[in-house]
């Protein structure tokens, strides 16, 4: 079927690049977001997030008239939903359940615009069954139309799930080159969705069921989480045994069938740090290894904080008259991974918050942001440059391996008290 107009619901780290890539193929794209400031920025041909190459693609798409943004959904041939799926605390106090309120709000917002023949694709990473729930909310809002859950292949509206699987910092390239798993609520839904993504995807569009597609994304990120947990646990063991974990991993990886990942301050972002819990929540008795890996990675920031606390205690013992407020800790990086500005579920940010709570002065060095997040709004914390941090800090804690830090490794090494959580110093 022809897709003359596509509506992208959600213009964040996934939605905006996706909208821009479709628009770059000379397809009319209407981006929708509740953030008026983001909408205004995009309509000027600019971007409100950090992602390499995105600024050029958005600028060209807006200038040529293929992309515009608004706060209200408009008629389109296909609707792509890329909104957050955070955690919420349930009645039993569990806080690892998916909160689908943003998906529900998106469904209710776009429903009035639906016409027979439209396609709706959920891109948000979601627990198994979320696509069916979205279809249910759409059906409630539009009883005059038919949907796959009641009319199968004969439905007026096609519903599918196509999870994003891109690497921040390489999103534009991976949106085009990566294979896409496309799960339809019926085979026809999957087929129509594949036709949509083939407009931009050079990789293979692989059809499956909506539930399998949902589980595929959760599985991919859980696999990575388990492997990262091994590396993070290994780093704590190596520290206890006074072994350089970076050298250890380099040596172990010389085995032809061993590929240990690099330890870090934890695991962040809105995928790996979140998705495994959706599996655990669905099958708590079966998902024991997945749960344990999540617990190991969630505990790593606390371990890093413990090393900072130990370093401060050593300084107090060496200078008993020094007060805590006289000591300064420099934290290098608060993004959840190198060379981006995304702070979602960032373990580094969590560490910094707790360092601030220790009571000393905290200097935050983060080259990808211009202002500290609200979570770090305290009188004893400030955003600083690397030179200032290295000259003033009593303790330096490396939390993210940003390129500007790599370029200054020699200077960082000269500091007398460095805690390296990411292997910057080797």
N, C-alpha and C positions, 0 to 999 in steps of 0.2 A: 504494500500500500504506500502511497506517497506521503511523505512527512514534510509538508511545506512550512509548518510552524511548530517549534518545540518550546515547551514551557519548562524552565528549570526552577523547581521550588526549593529554595535554600541556596544562598550564594556565598558559602563559606569556603573552606579549604578544598573541598571536593566539588561543590556545586559550581563555583565560578570557573575553575579550569575546565570543567566538563562543558559548561555553557559556551565558553570561549572557543573550545576546540570544534564543537558543532558549528558555531557561527563562522569559524574560519573555513568551513566547507561550503560557505555561501548558503547556509540554511538560516531562516529567520528564527531567532531565539529570543524569547521573552524571559528574562530572569526575574524571580520573585523573592523578596526577602522582607522581613518585618522591620529590619534596621534601615530607617530612612537615610541615615548618614552613609551607609554602605551603598545604598541605591544611588544617591547623589554622586558619590565618588565614581562609581562604575559608569554612570551616564556622562561623566566628564572624560571617559576613556582612561581612567586611572584605576588602581587597585588598592584594596584596604588590607591585604595580607602579603606576606613575603613568600614568593615562590619564583624561582628563576624562570625567565622567558615569558611568564604570564603577563607581565605589563605590556610587552610588545603585541601579544596576541589579542589582548583585550582592547588596547588602543586601536589596532587595525580593524577589529570587528565592529567597534562602536563607530569609528570614523566612516566605515563603508556602509553603515546602516543595517548590519546583520544582528547586532546585539543591543538590547536596551533593557533597563531594569525598572521595576515598579514594585510597589508594596501590595498590590492586589492581583490575583490571578486573572488572566484573560483567556479567551478561547484559543485552543491549540489542537494540533493533531495528536500530540503525545505529551505526556506530563512525566517528568522525572523528579522524584522526591529524594532530596539529599539533606536531611535535617538530623540533628543530634538524637542519640538514644542513650541518655545518661542513666545512672543508677537512681533508685529511690528506695527509701526505707519502708518496708511493709509493716503490717500490723504486728508481726512477730519480732520487729526490730532488726530484721535482716536488710542490709543495704547493698546487696549485690544482685538485685532484681532490675531488669530493664524497665525504664520509664518510657512508655510509648506515647506520652502526651503530645510531643511535637509531631509525630507521625499522624496522630489523630487530628490535630489542629490543621496540618497540611491537607489531609483528606477532606476535612470539612470546608476548608477554604477553596479548594479547587473544584469540589463537587458541583456547585452551581453552573460551572462552565462546561461540564461534560456533555458530549454529544455522541450519538451512536457511531461506532467505528473508532472511537478514541482508544489510545493505549495509555495505561498508567504503570510506571515502573518504579518500584521502591529500590533506591540505591543505598539507603541508610543501613549500616551494619546492624543486624537485628537478631533476636532470638528466633528459633524455629517456630513458625506459625504466624509471625508478624505480618507477612504479606497477606495472609488470609484475613487477619484482623483488619488490615487496611481496607481490603475489599468489602468487609462487612460494614465498616463505617461509611464507605462510599455508597453502598446499597441502601443504608438507612437514610442517607441524605437525598438519594435520588431513586425513589420507588418507581418512577416512570421508566427507568432503564433496567436492563437485565445484566447480570454479572456471572462470572464463571462458576461461582459456588452453587448457583441454582440452575443455570442454563447451559453449563459446559461450553462446548464449542460453538453453540448457537448464541452466545451472549452478545449483547450490544457493545460491552466494554471489555477490552483485553487487559489482563492484569499479570505482571511479571515481577521478578526480583533479579536485579543484576548488581551484585555487590562490587564496590570499588576495590581495587587491589593495587594501589599505587604507592610509591615511596615518596614521602615529602622531600622536596628538593629536586625531584625528577618527575613530577606529576605530568607535565605536558607531554614529555616523551613516552611515559608509560601508559598514559591514556590511549595513545595511538598504537603502540607496539605490543602491549600485553594481550594475551588471550583473555576473553571474558566468559565467565560462567553465567548463563542466562536461563533462569528458571521460570517457566510459565505455570500458571494455575491449570492450564491445559496445554497440549502440544501446539495448538494453534497460537495460543498466547506467546509461547516461547518462540515460535517461528516469526511472528510479527515483531517481537522485541529484537530478535537477531537482525531482522531487516533494518531496524532503526540503528543499531550500533554499528552495522557494517558501513554506514555513512562515514564513520571516522576510524574504526578499528582496523588496523592492518594485521593484527594477530587473528587467531581463530575465535569465532563466536560459538561456544559449545552449548547446545540446548540441553536442559534437564528439567526437573520439577522445581517448583518454588521452594519447597522444603529442603531439597538437596542443595540448592544454590545457597540458601541461608546457612546450612550446616557446613558447606564447603568453606565459606569465609571464616566461620568460627574455628573450623579445623585448621586452616592455614595459620591463623594467628596463635592458636593453642600449641601447635607444633613448634613454632618459633619461641613461644613463651617457655616451653619445657626445656628447650635447648639453652636459652638464655639463663634459666634457673640453674642449670648444671654449671655454667660458667660463673655465675654469681656465687653459688655455694662453694665452688672451687676456690674462688678468690678469698673467701673468709677462712677456709682451711689453710690455704697457703700462708696467709698472714699469721695465723696461729703458729705455724711451723717455721716461720721466718724464712719463707721461700718467696722469691720474686715470681708472682703468678704470671706475669707477661712473658718472662723467659720460659716458664714452665709450659705454658700453652704453645708457644712457638716450637718448643722441642717436641711436645706430644703431637702436634699437627704435622710433623715430618712423617708420621706413620701414614701410609697411603690410604687408609680407610678411617682416619680420624680428622675431624674438622670442628674443633671446639671454638665457640664464638668468643667475643671479647666481653669481659665483665664490665659492669657500669655501676651507676649509683642506684639502679633499680630499673624499672621498665615504665615508660610513659606513653602518651598519645592516646587517641580515642579508639585504638584497635587492640593492640596486644595486651594492654593493661586492663581492658574491659571485656573483650569477647569471650575469653575462657570462662568467666563467671557465668555467662549465659548458658554454657554447657553444664557447668556445675549445678546451676539452679534447676535446670531441666532434669538432670539425672544425678542427684547427689550421691547415691550409693555406688554408682558405676564410675564416676569421674574422679577417682581418688588421686591418680598421678597428676591430672590437670589441676586439681585443687592444691596439691602440695607445691607444685611449681609456682602457682599464683602466690601462695603464702611465702615461699622463699623470696620471690622477687619483690613482694610488698614489704618484706622485712629488711631489704637491703638498704634503703635510705636510713633506717634506724641504726644500722651497723656503721654507716658512714658518719652519722651524727655522733656516734659513740667515739669514733676516732678523733673527731674535732674536740669533743669534751675532754678526752684524755690529753690532747695537746695543750689545751688551756690549763688543765690541772698541773701539768708539768711546768708551765710558765709561772703559775702561782707558787709552786714549791721553790722555784729558782728565785722568785722575787716575792716573798711573803707579804710585803707591804703593798703590792699592786692590787688595786681593786678590779673587779670584773669589767666595770665600765671604762677602765683605762686600757683594756685589751681590744684589739681589732682583728676580725676575721674577714678575709676577702674570699668571696665565693665566685668562682669563674664559671658562669653559665647558669641559666635557669630554664632554657627551652628543654623540651623533652628529648630532643636529639640534635646532632650538629647542624649548624648553618641554616636554621629556620627560626621563625618567631613564635611558633606554636607552643603554648604553655599547658595545653590540656593534659591532665593526669601526669604532669611532669614530676618525676622523682626528685630532680634537682631543685625545683621550686619548693617541694616539701621539706627537703633538707634545709634550705635557706630559711624558711619560716621558723623552723625549730632552732636554727643557729641564732636568729634574731631573739628568740625567746630566752636564750641563755643569758642575755643581759648585757653583753658587750656591744661594741660598735661593729656593724656589718657593712662591708662595701660589696656591692653586687656589680659584677662586670658581665654585661650581656650585650654584645655588639649588634644584635638583631632587633632590639626594642629601643624606644625613645623615652619611655616612662615606665616606672615600676608598676606591677599589678597591684590591685587593691589589697591583696593578701599581704603585701610587704609595706603597707602604709603604717610606718612606725617612726618615732623620732630618732631611733638609733640605727637606721638603715638608710643608705643612699646609693643611687646608681653612680658608678664611677668608671673611669677609664683604667686600662690595664696598668699604665705607668703609675698612676696614683695609688692603685691597689697594692702593687708590689712594693712601693716605697713606704706605705703606711701600715701595712698589715703585719701582725705578729704571727698569724697563721694563714696560709693560703690553701684553699680547698678547691681542687679542680673537679668540676661536676659534669662538664660537657666538653667534648673534643671539637670545639669550633676551629675553623681554619685560622682565624686571627691568633688563636692561642698556639696552634701548631707552628705558626710562623715566628712565634716568640718563645719557643721552647728553651732556648739558651738563657734568656733572661729569667724565665720562671724557675729554671734549675738553680739559678744563683741564690734564690731565696732560701733561707736557712730552715724553714719549717713548712714543707709542702705535703699535703695529703692529696694523693692522686687516685681518684676513684675510677678513672677511665683509661689509664695507660698512656697518658700524654707524654710522660717522661720515660716510658719504656721500662 
